[in-house]
Amino acid sequence: MACPLFVSECEATRDRIPEQLELHRGGIDYAEPFGAHDAVTDAIAVAVKRARANSKPSTPSPDLVADADPVATDGRGRD
């Protein structure tokens, strides 16, 4: 079971992902994105502030990439 958690709608959530999941075959429920509700925006802002406050200071280094957290995008790095 997979439950993708999309905040906003884009071409990927509307077309590409449903096509790749073969939703037309049935058997998979696909939820709409949460949207840009103020509560979602506020929750994301709080999570970012908390992560920044709890992170250790660092200096630029190639090793930083090895410990980087994944980032959700539209698959093209634009959204």
C-alpha positions as semicolon CSV with decimal commas, in nm:
position;residue;x (nm);y (nm);z (nm)
1;M;0,000;0,000;0,000
2;A;0,123;0,348;-0,082
3;C;-0,028;0,673;0,035
4;P;0,141;0,966;-0,138
5;L;0,096;1,291;0,048
6;F;0,072;1,573;-0,206
7;V;0,023;1,931;-0,094
8;S;-0,071;2,090;-0,424
9;E;-0,198;1,979;-0,760
10;C;0,028;1,981;-1,064
11;E;0,061;1,797;-1,394
12;A;0,233;1,509;-1,216
13;T;-0,043;1,456;-0,956
14;R;-0,315;1,508;-1,216
15;D;-0,180;1,298;-1,504
16;R;0,159;1,127;-1,476
17;I;0,127;0,956;-1,138
18;P;-0,227;0,821;-1,195
19;E;-0,111;0,689;-1,533
20;Q;0,195;0,518;-1,383
21;L;-0,018;0,366;-1,106
22;E;-0,257;0,240;-1,375
23;L;-0,557;0,373;-1,185
24;H;-0,782;0,283;-1,477
25;R;-0,742;-0,084;-1,374
26;G;-0,916;-0,018;-1,043
27;G;-0,828;-0,142;-0,696
28;I;-0,634;0,170;-0,595
29;D;-0,785;0,472;-0,424
30;Y;-0,613;0,796;-0,517
31;A;-0,673;1,097;-0,292
32;E;-0,676;1,457;-0,403
33;P;-0,391;1,684;-0,285
34;F;-0,445;1,872;0,041
35;G;-0,425;2,207;-0,133
36;A;-0,292;2,536;-0,006
37;H;-0,508;2,559;0,307
38;D;-0,361;2,793;0,569
39;A;-0,339;2,510;0,824
40;V;-0,121;2,304;0,587
41;T;0,104;2,602;0,515
42;D;0,136;2,676;0,888
43;A;0,218;2,312;0,969
44;I;0,493;2,305;0,707
45;A;0,638;2,634;0,837
46;V;0,645;2,498;1,194
47;A;0,814;2,176;1,079
48;V;1,082;2,371;0,890
49;K;1,148;2,601;1,188
50;R;1,173;2,301;1,422
51;A;1,412;2,117;1,188
52;R;1,632;2,426;1,160
53;A;1,634;2,479;1,537
54;N;1,728;2,115;1,601
55;S;1,994;2,089;1,331
56;K;2,363;2,106;1,405
57;P;2,562;2,395;1,255
58;S;2,776;2,283;0,963
59;T;3,027;2,420;0,718
60;P;3,011;2,363;0,341
61;S;3,145;2,020;0,249
62;P;3,084;1,755;-0,017
63;D;2,990;1,522;0,269
64;L;2,677;1,728;0,340
65;V;2,502;1,573;0,040
66;A;2,544;1,224;0,184
67;D;2,332;1,319;0,486
68;A;2,074;1,527;0,299
69;D;1,706;1,458;0,358
70;P;1,496;1,370;0,052
71;V;1,291;1,648;-0,104
72;A;0,956;1,597;-0,273
73;T;0,919;1,768;-0,611
74;D;0,721;1,728;-0,928
75;G;0,991;1,494;-1,060
76;R;1,154;1,768;-1,260
77;G;1,287;1,969;-0,966
78;R;1,061;2,265;-1,036
79;D;0,787;2,250;-0,770
